[in-house]
Amino acid sequence: MELPLDKVTSSEVSKRFGYYYDEAMTHPIAVERNGAARVVMMSAAEYERLARLDHIALAPEELSNDALRAIINAEPTSESYDNNKLLD
């Protein structure tokens, strides 16, 4: 699920840093440079929450359809076959 992300140019952030700092405390703000989002401003609490999610195991029914398709279609690397000898 992709959420809409407010976008602002880096020059606008530099002109009104205090405003965007306060805004980022309530929702993420994408900062664009040369027309592309380069960084996201967000509260430290939200960053820490997202970082913790990186280490959470999910049940298959909790995965998105895209994630399930990626897992189903994944091909093992040659290095993974080399690990078979460790099981003997």
VEXMI-559524 format. One record per residue: residue in one letter; residue number from 1; y, x, z of N, C-alpha, C, O in turn. Coordinates in Angstrom, 2 decimals. Atoms other than C-alpha are relative to their C-alpha. Layout:
N
<node residuo="A" num="NUM" n_yy="Y" n_xx="X" n_zz="Z" ca_yy="Y" ca_xx="X" ca_zz="Z" c_yy="Y" c_xx="X" c_zz="Z" o_yy="Y" o_xx="X" o_zz="Z"/>
...
***
This chain:
88
<node residuo="M" num="1" n_yy="-1.19" n_xx="0.84" n_zz="0.00" ca_yy="0.00" ca_xx="0.00" ca_zz="0.00" c_yy="1.24" c_xx="0.88" c_zz="0.00" o_yy="1.41" o_xx="1.72" o_zz="0.88"/>
<node residuo="E" num="2" n_yy="-1.20" n_xx="-0.81" n_zz="0.12" ca_yy="3.27" ca_xx="1.50" ca_zz="-1.07" c_yy="1.21" c_xx="-0.80" c_zz="0.48" o_yy="1.47" o_xx="-1.90" o_zz="0.00"/>
<node residuo="L" num="3" n_yy="-1.18" n_xx="0.67" n_zz="-0.53" ca_yy="6.38" ca_xx="0.59" ca_zz="0.90" c_yy="1.24" c_xx="0.46" c_zz="-0.74" o_yy="1.31" o_xx="1.61" o_zz="-1.17"/>
<node residuo="P" num="4" n_yy="-1.25" n_xx="-0.44" n_zz="0.64" ca_yy="9.85" ca_xx="0.61" ca_zz="-0.63" c_yy="0.68" c_xx="1.05" c_zz="0.88" o_yy="0.63" o_xx="0.98" o_zz="2.11"/>
<node residuo="L" num="5" n_yy="-0.64" n_xx="-1.11" n_zz="-0.71" ca_yy="11.79" ca_xx="3.73" ca_zz="0.32" c_yy="1.45" c_xx="0.07" c_zz="-0.45" o_yy="1.73" o_xx="0.19" o_zz="-1.64"/>
<node residuo="D" num="6" n_yy="-1.42" n_xx="-0.15" n_zz="0.34" ca_yy="15.57" ca_xx="3.88" ca_zz="0.49" c_yy="0.22" c_xx="1.41" c_zz="-0.52" o_yy="-0.29" o_xx="2.38" o_zz="0.05"/>
<node residuo="K" num="7" n_yy="-0.26" n_xx="-1.31" n_zz="0.60" ca_yy="16.81" ca_xx="6.72" ca_zz="-1.72" c_yy="1.49" c_xx="0.26" c_zz="-0.03" o_yy="2.30" o_xx="-0.64" o_zz="-0.23"/>
<node residuo="V" num="8" n_yy="-1.40" n_xx="-0.42" n_zz="0.00" ca_yy="20.05" ca_xx="8.66" ca_zz="-1.53" c_yy="0.07" c_xx="1.43" c_zz="-0.54" o_yy="-0.87" o_xx="2.21" o_zz="-0.37"/>
<node residuo="T" num="9" n_yy="-0.14" n_xx="-1.35" n_zz="0.53" ca_yy="21.36" ca_xx="11.78" ca_zz="-3.25" c_yy="0.32" c_xx="0.99" c_zz="1.12" o_yy="0.85" o_xx="0.61" o_zz="2.16"/>
<node residuo="S" num="10" n_yy="-0.28" n_xx="-1.03" n_zz="-1.01" ca_yy="21.63" ca_xx="15.05" ca_zz="-1.35" c_yy="1.50" c_xx="0.15" c_zz="0.21" o_yy="1.93" o_xx="0.44" o_zz="1.33"/>
<node residuo="S" num="11" n_yy="-1.45" n_xx="-0.11" n_zz="-0.18" ca_yy="25.38" ca_xx="15.14" ca_zz="-2.01" c_yy="0.53" c_xx="-1.13" c_zz="0.88" o_yy="1.44" o_xx="-0.93" o_zz="1.67"/>
<node residuo="E" num="12" n_yy="-0.41" n_xx="1.12" n_zz="-0.85" ca_yy="25.75" ca_xx="11.69" ca_zz="-0.43" c_yy="-0.38" c_xx="0.26" c_zz="1.46" o_yy="0.38" o_xx="-0.06" o_zz="2.37"/>
<node residuo="V" num="13" n_yy="0.42" n_xx="-0.34" n_zz="-1.37" ca_yy="23.77" ca_xx="12.86" ca_zz="2.62" c_yy="0.95" c_xx="1.03" c_zz="0.59" o_yy="1.33" o_xx="0.92" o_zz="1.76"/>
<node residuo="S" num="14" n_yy="-0.89" n_xx="-1.02" n_zz="-0.54" ca_yy="26.00" ca_xx="15.91" ca_zz="2.97" c_yy="1.37" c_xx="-0.57" c_zz="0.35" o_yy="2.02" o_xx="-0.11" o_zz="1.29"/>
<node residuo="K" num="15" n_yy="-1.30" n_xx="0.62" n_zz="-0.30" ca_yy="29.11" ca_xx="13.71" ca_zz="2.86" c_yy="-0.07" c_xx="-0.92" c_zz="1.22" o_yy="0.90" o_xx="-1.03" o_zz="1.97"/>
<node residuo="R" num="16" n_yy="0.12" n_xx="1.00" n_zz="-1.07" ca_yy="27.78" ca_xx="11.13" ca_zz="5.34" c_yy="-1.24" c_xx="0.26" c_zz="0.85" o_yy="-2.03" o_xx="-0.65" o_zz="1.11"/>
<node residuo="F" num="17" n_yy="1.21" n_xx="-0.38" n_zz="-0.71" ca_yy="25.17" ca_xx="13.03" ca_zz="7.33" c_yy="-0.23" c_xx="-0.86" c_zz="1.24" o_yy="-1.35" o_xx="-1.32" o_zz="1.46"/>
<node residuo="G" num="18" n_yy="0.16" n_xx="0.79" n_zz="-1.23" ca_yy="25.79" ca_xx="11.16" ca_zz="10.60" c_yy="-0.54" c_xx="-1.39" c_zz="-0.27" o_yy="-1.41" o_xx="-1.87" o_zz="0.46"/>
<node residuo="Y" num="19" n_yy="0.46" n_xx="1.34" n_zz="0.36" ca_yy="25.28" ca_xx="7.80" ca_zz="8.92" c_yy="-1.48" c_xx="0.02" c_zz="-0.36" o_yy="-2.26" o_xx="-0.79" o_zz="0.14"/>
<node residuo="Y" num="20" n_yy="1.39" n_xx="-0.05" n_zz="0.44" ca_yy="22.01" ca_xx="8.80" ca_zz="7.24" c_yy="-0.93" c_xx="0.49" c_zz="1.11" o_yy="-2.10" o_xx="0.11" o_zz="1.15"/>
<node residuo="Y" num="21" n_yy="0.77" n_xx="-0.41" n_zz="-1.18" ca_yy="20.82" ca_xx="10.53" ca_zz="10.42" c_yy="-0.35" c_xx="-1.23" c_zz="0.82" o_yy="-1.51" o_xx="-1.41" o_zz="1.20"/>
<node residuo="D" num="22" n_yy="0.24" n_xx="1.23" n_zz="-0.77" ca_yy="21.21" ca_xx="7.22" ca_zz="12.27" c_yy="-0.94" c_xx="-0.94" c_zz="-0.75" o_yy="-1.82" o_xx="-1.55" o_zz="-0.15"/>
<node residuo="E" num="23" n_yy="0.87" n_xx="0.86" n_zz="0.80" ca_yy="19.58" ca_xx="5.30" ca_zz="9.40" c_yy="-1.45" c_xx="0.49" c_zz="0.06" o_yy="-2.38" o_xx="-0.31" o_zz="0.15"/>
<node residuo="A" num="24" n_yy="1.35" n_xx="-0.57" n_zz="-0.01" ca_yy="16.59" ca_xx="7.67" ca_zz="9.41" c_yy="-0.71" c_xx="-0.23" c_zz="1.32" o_yy="-1.93" o_xx="-0.13" o_zz="1.39"/>
<node residuo="M" num="25" n_yy="0.62" n_xx="0.33" n_zz="-1.28" ca_yy="16.00" ca_xx="6.81" ca_zz="13.05" c_yy="-0.68" c_xx="-1.36" c_zz="-0.04" o_yy="-1.55" o_xx="-1.64" o_zz="0.78"/>
<node residuo="T" num="26" n_yy="0.58" n_xx="1.34" n_zz="0.09" ca_yy="15.12" ca_xx="3.25" ca_zz="11.98" c_yy="-0.96" c_xx="-0.15" c_zz="-1.17" o_yy="-1.84" o_xx="-1.01" o_zz="-1.13"/>
<node residuo="H" num="27" n_yy="0.90" n_xx="0.05" n_zz="1.15" ca_yy="13.42" ca_xx="3.85" ca_zz="8.62" c_yy="0.16" c_xx="1.27" c_zz="-0.83" o_yy="1.24" o_xx="1.87" o_zz="-0.85"/>
<node residuo="P" num="28" n_yy="-0.07" n_xx="-1.23" n_zz="0.80" ca_yy="12.58" ca_xx="6.76" ca_zz="6.30" c_yy="1.01" c_xx="-0.11" c_zz="-1.15" o_yy="1.18" o_xx="-1.18" o_zz="-1.74"/>
<node residuo="I" num="29" n_yy="-0.97" n_xx="-0.10" n_zz="1.08" ca_yy="15.22" ca_xx="7.85" ca_zz="3.78" c_yy="-0.43" c_xx="1.15" c_zz="-0.92" o_yy="-0.56" o_xx="2.29" o_zz="-0.47"/>
<node residuo="A" num="30" n_yy="0.33" n_xx="-1.05" n_zz="0.97" ca_yy="14.23" ca_xx="9.76" ca_zz="0.61" c_yy="1.30" c_xx="0.64" c_zz="-0.48" o_yy="2.25" o_xx="-0.06" o_zz="-0.85"/>
<node residuo="V" num="31" n_yy="-1.18" n_xx="-0.73" n_zz="0.45" ca_yy="16.76" ca_xx="12.44" ca_zz="-0.30" c_yy="-0.32" c_xx="0.59" c_zz="-1.37" o_yy="-1.26" o_xx="1.38" o_zz="-1.53"/>
<node residuo="E" num="32" n_yy="0.23" n_xx="-0.43" n_zz="1.38" ca_yy="17.01" ca_xx="13.06" ca_zz="-4.05" c_yy="0.90" c_xx="1.17" c_zz="-0.38" o_yy="2.04" o_xx="1.28" o_zz="0.07"/>
<node residuo="R" num="33" n_yy="-0.77" n_xx="-1.10" n_zz="0.59" ca_yy="18.13" ca_xx="16.17" ca_zz="-5.85" c_yy="-0.42" c_xx="0.09" c_zz="-1.46" o_yy="-1.61" o_xx="0.13" o_zz="-1.77"/>
<node residuo="N" num="34" n_yy="0.27" n_xx="-0.01" n_zz="1.45" ca_yy="18.40" ca_xx="16.29" ca_zz="-9.63" c_yy="-0.88" c_xx="-1.18" c_zz="-0.41" o_yy="-1.74" o_xx="-1.05" o_zz="-1.27"/>
<node residuo="G" num="35" n_yy="0.70" n_xx="1.22" n_zz="0.38" ca_yy="17.05" ca_xx="12.74" ca_zz="-9.78" c_yy="-1.39" c_xx="-0.20" c_zz="0.55" o_yy="-2.03" o_xx="-1.20" o_zz="0.26"/>
<node residuo="A" num="36" n_yy="1.35" n_xx="0.13" n_zz="-0.55" ca_yy="13.82" ca_xx="13.35" ca_zz="-7.87" c_yy="0.05" c_xx="0.10" c_zz="1.52" o_yy="0.79" o_xx="0.91" o_zz="2.08"/>
<node residuo="A" num="37" n_yy="0.08" n_xx="-0.06" n_zz="-1.46" ca_yy="13.01" ca_xx="12.67" ca_zz="-4.22" c_yy="-0.64" c_xx="1.33" c_zz="0.39" o_yy="-1.75" o_xx="1.64" o_zz="-0.04"/>
<node residuo="R" num="38" n_yy="0.49" n_xx="-1.33" n_zz="-0.39" ca_yy="12.58" ca_xx="16.11" ca_zz="-2.62" c_yy="-0.46" c_xx="0.04" c_zz="1.46" o_yy="-1.44" o_xx="0.70" o_zz="1.78"/>
<node residuo="V" num="39" n_yy="0.34" n_xx="0.04" n_zz="-1.42" ca_yy="12.49" ca_xx="15.39" ca_zz="1.13" c_yy="0.19" c_xx="-1.42" c_zz="0.51" o_yy="0.84" o_xx="-2.25" o_zz="-0.13"/>
<node residuo="V" num="40" n_yy="-0.18" n_xx="1.29" n_zz="-0.65" ca_yy="12.28" ca_xx="12.42" ca_zz="3.46" c_yy="0.52" c_xx="0.24" c_zz="1.41" o_yy="-0.04" o_xx="1.03" o_zz="2.16"/>
<node residuo="M" num="41" n_yy="-0.53" n_xx="-0.05" n_zz="-1.37" ca_yy="14.41" ca_xx="12.02" ca_zz="6.57" c_yy="-0.64" c_xx="-1.15" c_zz="0.77" o_yy="-0.64" o_xx="-2.30" o_zz="0.31"/>
<node residuo="M" num="42" n_yy="0.58" n_xx="1.03" n_zz="-0.86" ca_yy="12.64" ca_xx="10.14" ca_zz="9.39" c_yy="0.07" c_xx="0.48" c_zz="1.44" o_yy="0.31" o_xx="1.65" o_zz="1.71"/>
<node residuo="S" num="43" n_yy="-0.05" n_xx="-0.37" n_zz="-1.41" ca_yy="12.56" ca_xx="10.06" ca_zz="13.16" c_yy="-1.16" c_xx="0.94" c_zz="0.33" o_yy="-2.20" o_xx="0.91" o_zz="-0.32"/>
<node residuo="A" num="44" n_yy="1.05" n_xx="-0.91" n_zz="-0.44" ca_yy="10.55" ca_xx="12.74" ca_zz="14.93" c_yy="-1.21" c_xx="-0.79" c_zz="0.49" o_yy="-2.35" o_xx="-0.38" o_zz="0.27"/>
<node residuo="A" num="45" n_yy="1.11" n_xx="0.83" n_zz="-0.50" ca_yy="8.46" ca_xx="10.00" ca_zz="16.57" c_yy="-0.85" c_xx="-0.51" c_zz="-1.16" o_yy="-2.08" o_xx="-0.52" o_zz="-1.06"/>
<node residuo="E" num="46" n_yy="0.75" n_xx="0.48" n_zz="1.17" ca_yy="7.49" ca_xx="8.59" ca_zz="13.16" c_yy="-0.76" c_xx="1.14" c_zz="-0.65" o_yy="-1.90" o_xx="0.95" o_zz="-1.08"/>
<node residuo="Y" num="47" n_yy="0.69" n_xx="-1.16" n_zz="0.56" ca_yy="6.64" ca_xx="12.06" ca_zz="11.85" c_yy="-1.24" c_xx="0.33" c_zz="0.84" o_yy="-2.32" o_xx="0.56" o_zz="0.29"/>
<node residuo="E" num="48" n_yy="1.13" n_xx="-0.30" n_zz="-0.88" ca_yy="4.42" ca_xx="12.72" ca_zz="14.89" c_yy="-1.09" c_xx="-1.05" c_zz="-0.13" o_yy="-2.28" o_xx="-0.71" o_zz="-0.11"/>
<node residuo="R" num="49" n_yy="0.98" n_xx="1.07" n_zz="0.17" ca_yy="2.72" ca_xx="9.33" ca_zz="14.46" c_yy="-0.78" c_xx="0.22" c_zz="-1.30" o_yy="-2.01" o_xx="0.10" o_zz="-1.32"/>
<node residuo="L" num="50" n_yy="0.66" n_xx="-0.24" n_zz="1.28" ca_yy="1.98" ca_xx="10.10" ca_zz="10.81" c_yy="-0.89" c_xx="1.25" c_zz="0.04" o_yy="-1.97" o_xx="1.26" o_zz="-0.55"/>
<node residuo="A" num="51" n_yy="0.78" n_xx="-1.23" n_zz="-0.11" ca_yy="0.76" ca_xx="13.61" ca_zz="11.64" c_yy="-1.31" c_xx="-0.26" c_zz="0.75" o_yy="-2.35" o_xx="0.30" o_zz="0.40"/>
<node residuo="R" num="52" n_yy="1.22" n_xx="0.34" n_zz="-0.74" ca_yy="-1.73" ca_xx="12.17" ca_zz="14.15" c_yy="-0.98" c_xx="-0.78" c_zz="-0.88" o_yy="-2.19" o_xx="-0.61" o_zz="-0.75"/>
<node residuo="L" num="53" n_yy="0.88" n_xx="0.78" n_zz="0.89" ca_yy="-3.08" ca_xx="9.78" ca_zz="11.49" c_yy="-0.83" c_xx="0.89" c_zz="-0.91" o_yy="-1.89" o_xx="0.48" o_zz="-1.38"/>
<node residuo="D" num="54" n_yy="0.71" n_xx="-0.93" n_zz="0.87" ca_yy="-4.14" ca_xx="12.80" ca_zz="9.46" c_yy="-1.36" c_xx="0.38" c_zz="0.58" o_yy="-2.23" o_xx="0.87" o_zz="-0.15"/>
<node residuo="H" num="55" n_yy="1.23" n_xx="-0.42" n_zz="-0.67" ca_yy="-6.94" ca_xx="13.37" ca_zz="12.00" c_yy="-0.82" c_xx="-1.19" c_zz="0.49" o_yy="-1.67" o_xx="-1.03" o_zz="1.37"/>
<node residuo="I" num="56" n_yy="0.71" n_xx="1.19" n_zz="-0.43" ca_yy="-8.24" ca_xx="9.82" ca_zz="12.37" c_yy="-1.07" c_xx="-0.34" c_zz="-1.02" o_yy="-0.81" o_xx="-0.37" o_zz="-2.22"/>
<node residuo="A" num="57" n_yy="1.07" n_xx="0.43" n_zz="0.89" ca_yy="-11.59" ca_xx="8.79" ca_zz="10.95" c_yy="0.13" c_xx="-1.50" c_zz="-0.25" o_yy="0.46" o_xx="-2.26" o_zz="0.66"/>
<node residuo="L" num="58" n_yy="-0.07" n_xx="1.41" n_zz="0.37" ca_yy="-11.65" ca_xx="5.48" ca_zz="9.12" c_yy="-1.37" c_xx="-0.51" c_zz="-0.40" o_yy="-2.18" o_xx="0.23" o_zz="-0.95"/>
<node residuo="A" num="59" n_yy="1.21" n_xx="0.65" n_zz="0.50" ca_yy="-14.48" ca_xx="3.05" ca_zz="8.51" c_yy="0.20" c_xx="-0.29" c_zz="-1.48" o_yy="1.34" o_xx="-0.45" o_zz="-1.93"/>
<node residuo="P" num="60" n_yy="-0.16" n_xx="0.24" n_zz="1.44" ca_yy="-15.20" ca_xx="2.45" ca_zz="4.81" c_yy="0.84" c_xx="-1.23" c_zz="-0.33" o_yy="1.60" o_xx="-1.22" o_zz="-1.29"/>
<node residuo="E" num="61" n_yy="-0.77" n_xx="1.22" n_zz="0.30" ca_yy="-13.73" ca_xx="-1.05" ca_zz="4.96" c_yy="1.49" c_xx="0.16" c_zz="0.27" o_yy="2.29" o_xx="-0.68" o_zz="-0.14"/>
<node residuo="E" num="62" n_yy="-1.41" n_xx="-0.26" n_zz="-0.26" ca_yy="-10.44" ca_xx="0.44" ca_zz="6.16" c_yy="0.66" c_xx="0.81" c_zz="-1.12" o_yy="1.89" o_xx="0.95" o_zz="-1.15"/>
<node residuo="L" num="63" n_yy="-0.52" n_xx="-0.82" n_zz="1.09" ca_yy="-10.05" ca_xx="2.61" ca_zz="3.04" c_yy="0.53" c_xx="-0.88" c_zz="-1.12" o_yy="0.04" o_xx="-1.99" o_zz="-1.35"/>
<node residuo="S" num="64" n_yy="-0.53" n_xx="0.71" n_zz="1.16" ca_yy="-7.99" ca_xx="1.52" ca_zz="0.07" c_yy="-1.00" c_xx="0.08" c_zz="-1.15" o_yy="-1.87" o_xx="0.95" o_zz="-1.16"/>
<node residuo="N" num="65" n_yy="0.88" n_xx="-0.03" n_zz="1.18" ca_yy="-9.74" ca_xx="0.74" ca_zz="-3.21" c_yy="0.14" c_xx="1.31" c_zz="-0.75" o_yy="-0.85" o_xx="1.85" o_zz="-1.25"/>
<node residuo="D" num="66" n_yy="-0.21" n_xx="-1.28" n_zz="0.68" ca_yy="-8.17" ca_xx="3.86" ca_zz="-4.73" c_yy="-0.73" c_xx="1.13" c_zz="0.72" o_yy="-1.33" o_xx="1.99" o_zz="0.08"/>
<node residuo="A" num="67" n_yy="0.68" n_xx="-1.04" n_zz="-0.77" ca_yy="-9.52" ca_xx="6.03" ca_zz="-1.90" c_yy="-1.52" c_xx="-0.11" c_zz="-0.18" o_yy="-2.20" o_xx="0.91" o_zz="-0.34"/>
<node residuo="L" num="68" n_yy="1.44" n_xx="0.19" n_zz="0.19" ca_yy="-13.00" ca_xx="4.52" ca_zz="-2.24" c_yy="-0.44" c_xx="0.46" c_zz="-1.39" o_yy="-1.47" o_xx="1.12" o_zz="-1.53"/>
<node residuo="R" num="69" n_yy="0.32" n_xx="-0.44" n_zz="1.36" ca_yy="-12.98" ca_xx="5.09" ca_zz="-6.02" c_yy="0.03" c_xx="1.52" c_zz="-0.10" o_yy="-0.82" o_xx="2.12" o_zz="-0.76"/>
<node residuo="A" num="70" n_yy="-0.10" n_xx="-1.46" n_zz="0.03" ca_yy="-11.88" ca_xx="8.70" ca_zz="-5.50" c_yy="-1.23" c_xx="0.64" c_zz="0.65" o_yy="-1.75" o_xx="1.64" o_zz="0.16"/>
<node residuo="I" num="71" n_yy="1.19" n_xx="-0.53" n_zz="-0.68" ca_yy="-14.77" ca_xx="9.29" ca_zz="-3.08" c_yy="-1.24" c_xx="-0.19" c_zz="-0.88" o_yy="-2.03" o_xx="0.74" o_zz="-1.04"/>
<node residuo="I" num="72" n_yy="1.16" n_xx="0.30" n_zz="0.84" ca_yy="-17.32" ca_xx="7.61" ca_zz="-5.35" c_yy="-0.04" c_xx="0.92" c_zz="-1.23" o_yy="-1.12" o_xx="1.35" o_zz="-1.63"/>
<node residuo="N" num="73" n_yy="-0.07" n_xx="-0.80" n_zz="1.23" ca_yy="-16.15" ca_xx="9.61" ca_zz="-8.39" c_yy="0.13" c_xx="1.50" c_zz="0.24" o_yy="0.20" o_xx="2.27" o_zz="-0.72"/>
<node residuo="A" num="74" n_yy="-0.18" n_xx="-1.42" n_zz="-0.31" ca_yy="-15.79" ca_xx="12.96" ca_zz="-6.59" c_yy="-1.23" c_xx="0.80" c_zz="-0.45" o_yy="-2.36" o_xx="0.36" o_zz="-0.29"/>
<node residuo="E" num="75" n_yy="1.06" n_xx="-0.91" n_zz="0.43" ca_yy="-17.83" ca_xx="15.82" ca_zz="-8.02" c_yy="-0.02" c_xx="1.20" c_zz="0.95" o_yy="1.02" o_xx="1.79" o_zz="1.22"/>
<node residuo="P" num="76" n_yy="0.06" n_xx="-1.17" n_zz="-0.88" ca_yy="-19.10" ca_xx="18.55" ca_zz="-5.69" c_yy="0.33" c_xx="1.28" c_zz="-0.76" o_yy="0.03" o_xx="1.41" o_zz="-1.95"/>
<node residuo="T" num="77" n_yy="-0.32" n_xx="-1.30" n_zz="0.61" ca_yy="-17.84" ca_xx="22.06" ca_zz="-6.37" c_yy="-1.23" c_xx="0.89" c_zz="0.03" o_yy="-2.19" o_xx="0.61" o_zz="0.75"/>
<node residuo="S" num="78" n_yy="1.13" n_xx="-0.93" n_zz="0.00" ca_yy="-20.18" ca_xx="24.94" ca_zz="-7.11" c_yy="-0.19" c_xx="0.62" c_zz="1.39" o_yy="-1.31" o_xx="0.93" o_zz="1.78"/>
<node residuo="E" num="79" n_yy="0.10" n_xx="-0.56" n_zz="-1.35" ca_yy="-19.37" ca_xx="26.31" ca_zz="-3.64" c_yy="-0.77" c_xx="-0.93" c_zz="0.93" o_yy="-1.47" o_xx="-0.46" o_zz="1.82"/>
<node residuo="S" num="80" n_yy="0.72" n_xx="0.93" n_zz="-0.88" ca_yy="-20.74" ca_xx="23.15" ca_zz="-2.04" c_yy="-1.51" c_xx="0.11" c_zz="-0.22" o_yy="-2.28" o_xx="-0.04" o_zz="0.72"/>
<node residuo="Y" num="81" n_yy="1.43" n_xx="-0.20" n_zz="0.26" ca_yy="-24.10" ca_xx="23.72" ca_zz="-3.77" c_yy="-0.50" c_xx="1.27" c_zz="0.67" o_yy="-1.65" o_xx="1.34" o_zz="1.11"/>
<node residuo="D" num="82" n_yy="0.38" n_xx="-1.25" n_zz="-0.66" ca_yy="-24.13" ca_xx="27.25" ca_zz="-2.36" c_yy="-0.31" c_xx="-0.22" c_zz="1.47" o_yy="-1.07" o_xx="0.54" o_zz="2.07"/>
<node residuo="N" num="83" n_yy="0.24" n_xx="0.28" n_zz="-1.41" ca_yy="-24.10" ca_xx="25.72" ca_zz="1.11" c_yy="-1.38" c_xx="-0.59" c_zz="0.26" o_yy="-1.83" o_xx="-0.63" o_zz="1.40"/>
<node residuo="N" num="84" n_yy="1.35" n_xx="0.55" n_zz="-0.18" ca_yy="-27.52" ca_xx="24.13" ca_zz="0.50" c_yy="-0.93" c_xx="1.01" c_zz="0.64" o_yy="-1.81" o_xx="0.63" o_zz="1.42"/>
<node residuo="K" num="85" n_yy="0.88" n_xx="-1.02" n_zz="-0.56" ca_yy="-29.15" ca_xx="27.45" ca_zz="1.40" c_yy="0.14" c_xx="0.09" c_zz="1.52" o_yy="-0.77" o_xx="0.58" o_zz="2.20"/>
<node residuo="L" num="86" n_yy="-0.19" n_xx="-0.01" n_zz="-1.45" ca_yy="-27.70" ca_xx="27.10" ca_zz="4.90" c_yy="-0.87" c_xx="-1.04" c_zz="0.69" o_yy="-1.10" o_xx="-0.95" o_zz="1.89"/>
<node residuo="L" num="87" n_yy="0.82" n_xx="1.06" n_zz="-0.57" ca_yy="-29.86" ca_xx="24.01" ca_zz="5.42" c_yy="-1.48" c_xx="0.35" c_zz="0.02" o_yy="-2.26" o_xx="-0.32" o_zz="0.69"/>
<node residuo="D" num="88" n_yy="1.43" n_xx="-0.38" n_zz="0.06" ca_yy="-33.16" ca_xx="25.78" ca_zz="4.65" c_yy="-0.44" c_xx="0.72" c_zz="1.24" o_yy="-1.60" o_xx="1.11" o_zz="1.36"/>
***
